[in-house]
Amino acid sequence: MNRTLFLSRNLITFGVPISLFGILILLIKSPFLPGNETLVVGITADLLLTVPLVYFLLIRKTEIPKTTVIPIMIIGLLIGSYFLPNESQYYLNFFKTWILPIIEISVLSFVIYNVRKGIKRYKLNKTESFDFFTTLKNTCYEILPKDVVIPVVTEIAVFYYGFLYWKKRELKENEFSYHKDSGTITLLIAIIFIVAIETVVFHILLAKWSSIAAWILTFLSIYSGIQIFGFLKSMLKRPISIENDRLYLRYGIMTETAIDLKDIETVEISSKDIELNQETRKLSFLGELENHNIIIRLKKENELIGLYGIKRKYRNLALYVDDKIEFTNQVNNALQHEAKNNGGLTGN
């Protein structure tokens, strides 16, 4: 019943704007448009304002973010740009030049404002450590469609960690690094250099055949290098932490998982080879290419979130921690504390 209601609601929410766009396309293609300035103004206003307004009225009492009105507006803009004759796009071009940039800046400002609010909240609440990536995700989930949040957040985070966040991250007592002795940083730096060298070589070779293809490859290579650099820097800024009865395991912005302490069965120091499968995984996105020195076994299945929101289930997780002894001691102490609290509650 609930599923049927949900599907019916979505059919109305998205079906009405689609139908309105379809009617407007038919009007554009009709013989009434040529030379009819009033109709051109009306169709342009409907594409950019009326349809988004109707969509807003349909979603205003739902959980769909109100900012999804903007993609509807962009769809209207694309339809007008494609179907309206060039001589009828004066008002459309005015919107592109003057109105659209204001909307984009407003959305960006809103995101920055909410992220700053998140930073202030973390500073006031000393029991939690501020994490830009987490705060950005929470902010974007409130204002963007869920399907686009992770890709958008990942791109912003790559730029933030790669080029904006240069201040050294001082570890707290409950935080642990994992990049100093694992060799991953060296590997990623080597990959960046290899990409740079190969880009120059392939650009020269491809340019003899097609300069466009050469520049496309160069752009993609530079983009890949920026991504890797952002991933690398994020490892220095997002430590593993134990807080609020949870264990937060992070591997830069590439993978992460949060484990309730009560769900941990054992934490052991071990570097022995393990077979990776659906139950046993590694925190590192490099998998078997990176060594591990800690194995965490859980009482029940948990979820590992990878790049661009890819989710994988696990019950055993292998990872590398620079200070493995202190990490194990703190986790075991936290587990004992959790057990005592649960025992005290049971006794009462």
N, C-alpha and C positions, 0 to 999 in steps of 0.2 A: 504493500500500500504506500509506504513512505517513498520507495524507489519510483513508483509510478507517478506520485505527486512531484517528486524531484525532477523527473524527466519532462513532465508536462510543464512545469515552471520554467525549466531551461529552454524548452521548445518555444514558449511564448517570449521569454526574455531575449533570445537571440533570433528567433524566427521573425518577429515584428520588424526589427531594424533591417534584416536581410530583405524582407519583402518590400520595405520602403525604398531601399537602395535599388531593387529590381524595377520598381515603378518609375523611379527617377531616370534610370538608364533607358527605359522605353520612351520616356518623354524626350530625352536628349536625342534619341534616334528618330523621333517622329518628325513629320514635315512641318510642324508648328514652330520649331525652334529657330530656323534661319531668319534673321532680321528682327526677331522678337526680343528686344532688350529686356522687357519686363519679365518674360519667361526665363531668360538667362539668369537674371538677378534672383528670381524665385528659386530656381533649381540649385544655384550656388548656395543660397541661404539654407535650403533644405539639406543639402549634402553636409554642410559644415556646422549647422546649428540645430535644425529641427530634428533630424534623426538622432544625433547625440543627446538632445534634450529628452526625446521619447525614451531612449535607452536608459538615461539617468532616472526617469520616473519609474521605469520598470525594475530597476535594481536598488532604489533608494532604501527599501526596507529589507534587503537581503544582505548576506555576508559577502557578496561580490564587491571588491574594492571600488570606490567611486572613481578612482583614477583610471579605470578601464574605459571611461568615457573618451579619454584622449585617443586610444587606439581606434575607436569607432570614428572619431573625427578624422584621424589620419586615413582611414579606409575611404571616407567620403572625399577627402582631398585627392587620393589616388584615382578614385573613380572619375572625378571631375577632370583631372589631368589627362586621363586616358581617353575618355569619351567625348568631352566637350571640344568643339573646334577651337583652334588656336586663337582665333579672333574673338572668341567668347570667354576667354580665360582671364580677363582683366581683374575681376574681383577675386578670382582664385589666386592669381599671382600676388595681389595685394595681401591676401591672407598669409601666403607662404613667406613673404618678405617681412611683414610687420607683426602679425599676430602669433604665428607659430613659434618664432624664437622666444617671445614673451612667455608662452605656455611652457616651453622646454625649460627656460630659466626658472620659472615658478616651481615646476616639479622638482628640479635639482635642488632649489633652495629649501623646499619642503623636506626632502630627504636629508639634507645637511642639518637642518634645524632639529629634526627628530633624532639624528645620530648624536648631535651635541647634547640633547636632552638625556639620551642614554648614557653619555659620558658623565654628565653631572650626577645622574642617579647612582652610577657605580661608585663615584667618588664619595657620595654621602653614605652609601651602604658598604662599610669596610669589610663585611663578611664575604664579598664577592670581588673577584678580580675583573677589571675591565678588559674586554676583548672586542676589538673593532669589528672583526669578521662576524661575530655572533650578534653584536648590536646592529650592524648593517642589515643582516638577514632579518632580524625581528622587525626592523623599521620597514623594509621593503615588503615583507609579508602583509603589512597593514595597508599598503598603498598600491601594490602592484598585483597583477594576476599571478597565482601561485606557480603556474607553469614557466613563467619567465623570470622568477625571482632568482633562482640559483645561477643561471647564466649571467644575468646582470650583475649580481653580487660578486661573482667570480672575477668578471672583467674589472670591476671597480677595485676589488681587493688586490688584484695583480698590480695595478697602477699604484695603489696606496702603499703597499708593502715594498714594491720595487723602487719607487721614486720619491715618495713623500715621507715615509717613516724611517728616519736615519738615526734617531736617538737610541742609545744602547738600552736594551731591556734588562733591567736588574731583576734577578729571580728572587722571589719570596721564599720563606721556609717551606711552604707547601707546594712549590713549583719545581719542575725538573726539565732540564734540557735533554736533547736527544741527537744533536747534530755535531757535537765536538769530535767524537771519536768514531762515528759510524762510517765515515768516508763518503757519505752521500753528497755533502757540499762540494768536495773535490770532484766527484763524478759529474755533477751538474755544471760546474764551472768548465770542465773539460768538454762537455757537450756543447756549451755556448760557444767555445772557441772553435770547435769542429764545424758547427753550423755557420759561423762567421767566415771561416776559410772556404768552405764548400760553396757558400753563397757567392763569393767573389769569383771563384772559378767557373761555376755554372752560369753566372751572369754573363761573363765574357764569351763563353761558348754559345749560349742561347742567343745572345745579341747578334751573332752572325746569321742566325736563321730568322729570328723575330725579336725586335726590341720590346714589343708589348709583352710577349711571353717571358722575356728576361726580367722585366720590371715586376711582373706579377709574381714570379718565383722569388725575386728579391724581397718584395713586400711581405710575402708569406713567411719567408725565412726570418726577416727582422721581427715580425709579429711573434713567431715561435720563440725567438731569442728573448724577447721581452717577457713572454709568458714564463719561460724557464727561470729567468732572473727574479720575477715576482714570486714564483714558487719557492725559490732558494731563500730569498729574504724573509718570507713568511715563516720559515722554519725557525729563524732566530727570534721571532717576535711572538710566537704562539706556543708557549711551553705546556707540558703536561702539568695538571694540577689536581690537588685533592681539596675539595671544599664542599661545605653543606651536605655532608654524607654522600657525596658523589665523586667519582673518579672521572676526570675529563682527559681523555687521551686524544692528542692532536698531532698531526703530522703536517705542519704548515697549514695551508688552505686546501691541501690535496685530499686528505682523509681525516675523519674525526669520529669519535663515538663517546657517549656518556654512559657510565655504568653506575647504578646504585650499589653502594657498598654491601648492602644486604644480599645482593645477587651474586657476589663473588664467592666461589668455593675455595680456590687456592690461588696464591701468587708465588711462583717459584723462580729462582735464578737458574736459568738454563740456556745453554748455547747449542744444545744438541739439535741435529736436523729433525725437522718435523714434516709430515706429509700435509700439504695444503689441500683442503677440500671445502665442501660446503659448510662444515662445522668448524674447521680450523683455518684461520686466515692470519695475515700479517697486517699490522697497522700501516706499514710503509706501502706506498703505491708501487714501489719497485719490486715487491714480492720477494722471491728467492734471491734476487740480486743483492739484497741487503741482509746483513747478519742480524740476529736478535740475541738478547741476553735475559729477557723476561718472558715468561709464559703465564697468562692469566686464564684460569678456567672458571666458567660461570655455572650457576645452578640452572639457568634457563637461557634461552636464545635471546640474543641482542642484535642490534643493527649497526652496521658500519657504513658511514656516508662518505662516498668518494667524490671525485671531481664532477662538477655539474649535477650534483644531487643523486648520483648513481648509488643505490642502496643494496647492501649484501648482508645476509644473515650470518651469524657466527655464534659459537659457544666457547671456543678457545681462541685466544688472540696472542700472537707473538709480536714483541716489539723490542726496540733498543732504547735503553735509558743510560745516560752518561754515568750517573751516580746510582747504580743498580742496588747497592746495599741499603743506602738511605731511603730510596724509593720503596723497597720491599719492607723495610722496618716501619715506615710511616703508614703504608697500606695495612700491614698486619696490626699495627697499633689502632688504627681507625676501625678495623674489623672487630678487634677485641672490645673497643669502646662501644661499638654498635651492638655487639652481642650482650654486653652488660646492661645496656639500656633496654634492650628487648627482654632480657631476663628479668629486669626489675619491673617492667610493665606487666609481664606475665605473672610474676609473683604477687603483684598487687591485685 
